[in-house]
Amino acid sequence: MHGESAALLRTPVLDDGARLWRIAANSGVLDTNSSYAYLLWCRDFAATSAVVEIDGEVGGFVIGYLRPQQPGTFFVWQVAVDRAHRGRGLGVAMLGFLLDGLIEQGVSALETTVSPDNTASIAMFSALARRRGSLLTRRPLFDPGHFPDGHEPEHLFRIAPDQEVG
Ligand SMILES: CC(C)(COP(=O)(O)OP(=O)(O)OC[C@H]1O[C@@H](n2cnc3c(N)ncnc32)[C@H](O)[C@@H]1OP(=O)(O)O)[C@@H](O)C(=O)NCCC(=O)NCCS
């Protein structure tokens, strides 16, 4: 990070919700959920979400939750880094920050879904698995027939210790 502003990783607060919505809307890739959804997430799911602050402004976020029927699995709903800050390790850093805290609470696996053509996202989750010495498995989850609006397919990525059974 030589020559670049320091990045602060932290848990989101309610006042970050509007900025998260804006980053998602500007990402050019993500489904933009309602602004209400991001406020709700910052209120109720802050413990499984993270933001990165650069020069006092939020420049990226991860929103996620623990799967209700499988609380040892952390599901990442969305990750985004503002275009100006991409490619300097912030995506992986936010995910690592969250995983480090959640592992202490008994979480052992991360899941997310990725569109097969999202090269940056695939590279980021592959890098995360590699750095943590974990296994990344993938399988189709939502196909175009599940969606009412011509949405692309979404593949389920699961990152877990390679000794995990099942
Ligand atoms: C996906 C995204 C969050 C990655 O954020 P980032 O901070 O730029 O990612 P990182 O710098 O942590 O990169 C992690 C790894 O992915 C690689 N990578 C990142 N962007 C890449 C790209 N466009 N093409 C190829 N590899 C890429 C990096 O080289 C790095 O791999 P390495 O450690 O082997 O060098 C960012 O591109 C983004 O916001 N995209 C739009 C939203 C989106 O698609 N989100 C994911 C779906 S929920």
The ligand as an SDF file (V2000), in Angstrom:
LIG
                    3D

 48 50  0  0  0  0  0  0  0  0999 V2000
  -14.9370   -7.7760   -7.1710 C   0  0  0  0  0  0  0  0  0  0  0  0
  -14.3490   -6.5590   -6.4390 C   0  0  0  0  0  0  0  0  0  0  0  0
  -15.0780   -6.3540   -5.1350 C   0  0  0  0  0  0  0  0  0  0  0  0
  -12.8420   -6.8710   -6.1720 C   0  0  0  0  0  0  0  0  0  0  0  0
  -12.3380   -5.8290   -5.3150 O   0  0  0  0  0  0  0  0  0  0  0  0
  -10.7850   -5.4590   -5.2860 P   0  0  0  0  0  0  0  0  0  0  0  0
  -10.5330   -4.7160   -4.0180 O   0  0  0  0  0  0  0  0  0  0  0  0
  -10.4040   -4.7970   -6.5570 O   0  0  0  0  0  0  0  0  0  0  0  0
  -10.1140   -6.9090   -5.2230 O   0  0  0  0  0  0  0  0  0  0  0  0
   -8.6710   -7.2480   -4.6430 P   0  0  0  0  0  0  0  0  0  0  0  0
   -7.7400   -6.1190   -4.9510 O   0  0  0  0  0  0  0  0  0  0  0  0
   -8.8160   -7.6820   -3.2240 O   0  0  0  0  0  0  0  0  0  0  0  0
   -8.2510   -8.4670   -5.5820 O   0  0  0  0  0  0  0  0  0  0  0  0
   -8.2320   -9.7890   -5.1400 C   0  0  0  0  0  0  0  0  0  0  0  0
   -7.6980  -10.6770   -6.2420 C   0  0  0  0  0  0  0  0  0  0  0  0
   -8.5360  -10.6140   -7.3900 O   0  0  0  0  0  0  0  0  0  0  0  0
   -7.7840  -10.1950   -8.5240 C   0  0  0  0  0  0  0  0  0  0  0  0
   -8.6390   -9.3040   -9.3280 N   0  0  0  0  0  0  0  0  0  0  0  0
   -9.3270   -8.2290   -8.8670 C   0  0  0  0  0  0  0  0  0  0  0  0
   -9.9780   -7.6410   -9.9040 N   0  0  0  0  0  0  0  0  0  0  0  0
   -9.6690   -8.3760  -11.0080 C   0  0  0  0  0  0  0  0  0  0  0  0
  -10.0380   -8.2670  -12.3790 C   0  0  0  0  0  0  0  0  0  0  0  0
  -10.8480   -7.2850  -12.8150 N   0  0  0  0  0  0  0  0  0  0  0  0
   -9.5660   -9.1980  -13.2440 N   0  0  0  0  0  0  0  0  0  0  0  0
   -8.7470  -10.1890  -12.8180 C   0  0  0  0  0  0  0  0  0  0  0  0
   -8.3630  -10.3440  -11.5170 N   0  0  0  0  0  0  0  0  0  0  0  0
   -8.8200   -9.4360  -10.6510 C   0  0  0  0  0  0  0  0  0  0  0  0
   -6.5820   -9.4720   -7.9580 C   0  0  0  0  0  0  0  0  0  0  0  0
   -5.5090   -9.4970   -8.8620 O   0  0  0  0  0  0  0  0  0  0  0  0
   -6.3020  -10.2940   -6.7180 C   0  0  0  0  0  0  0  0  0  0  0  0
   -5.6990  -11.5290   -7.0470 O   0  0  0  0  0  0  0  0  0  0  0  0
   -4.1950  -11.8550   -6.6230 P   0  0  0  0  0  0  0  0  0  0  0  0
   -4.1540  -11.7480   -5.1270 O   0  0  0  0  0  0  0  0  0  0  0  0
   -3.9960  -13.2280   -7.1440 O   0  0  0  0  0  0  0  0  0  0  0  0
   -3.3590  -10.8020   -7.2930 O   0  0  0  0  0  0  0  0  0  0  0  0
  -14.4220   -5.2840   -7.3330 C   0  0  0  0  0  0  0  0  0  0  0  0
  -13.8770   -5.5560   -8.5920 O   0  0  0  0  0  0  0  0  0  0  0  0
  -15.8370   -4.7730   -7.5210 C   0  0  0  0  0  0  0  0  0  0  0  0
  -16.3510   -3.9960   -6.7190 O   0  0  0  0  0  0  0  0  0  0  0  0
  -16.5170   -5.2170   -8.5980 N   0  0  0  0  0  0  0  0  0  0  0  0
  -17.9130   -4.8130   -8.8690 C   0  0  0  0  0  0  0  0  0  0  0  0
  -18.8760   -5.4910   -7.9180 C   0  0  0  0  0  0  0  0  0  0  0  0
  -18.7820   -7.0140   -7.9390 C   0  0  0  0  0  0  0  0  0  0  0  0
  -18.6760   -7.6340   -9.0020 O   0  0  0  0  0  0  0  0  0  0  0  0
  -18.8160   -7.6550   -6.7600 N   0  0  0  0  0  0  0  0  0  0  0  0
  -18.7090   -9.1020   -6.5910 C   0  0  0  0  0  0  0  0  0  0  0  0
  -20.0030   -9.8120   -6.7300 C   0  0  0  0  0  0  0  0  0  0  0  0
  -20.9810   -9.7540   -5.2290 S   0  0  0  0  0  0  0  0  0  0  0  0
  1  2  1  0
  2  3  1  0
  2  4  1  0
  2 36  1  0
  4  5  1  0
  5  6  1  0
  6  7  2  0
  6  8  1  0
  6  9  1  0
  9 10  1  0
 10 11  2  0
 10 12  1  0
 10 13  1  0
 13 14  1  0
 14 15  1  0
 15 16  1  0
 15 30  1  0
 16 17  1  0
 17 18  1  0
 17 28  1  0
 18 19  1  0
 18 27  1  0
 19 20  2  0
 20 21  1  0
 21 22  1  0
 21 27  2  0
 22 23  1  0
 22 24  2  0
 24 25  1  0
 25 26  2  0
 26 27  1  0
 28 29  1  0
 28 30  1  0
 30 31  1  0
 31 32  1  0
 32 33  2  0
 32 34  1  0
 32 35  1  0
 36 37  1  0
 36 38  1  0
 38 39  2  0
 38 40  1  0
 40 41  1  0
 41 42  1  0
 42 43  1  0
 43 44  2  0
 43 45  1  0
 45 46  1  0
 46 47  1  0
 47 48  1  0
M  END
$$$$
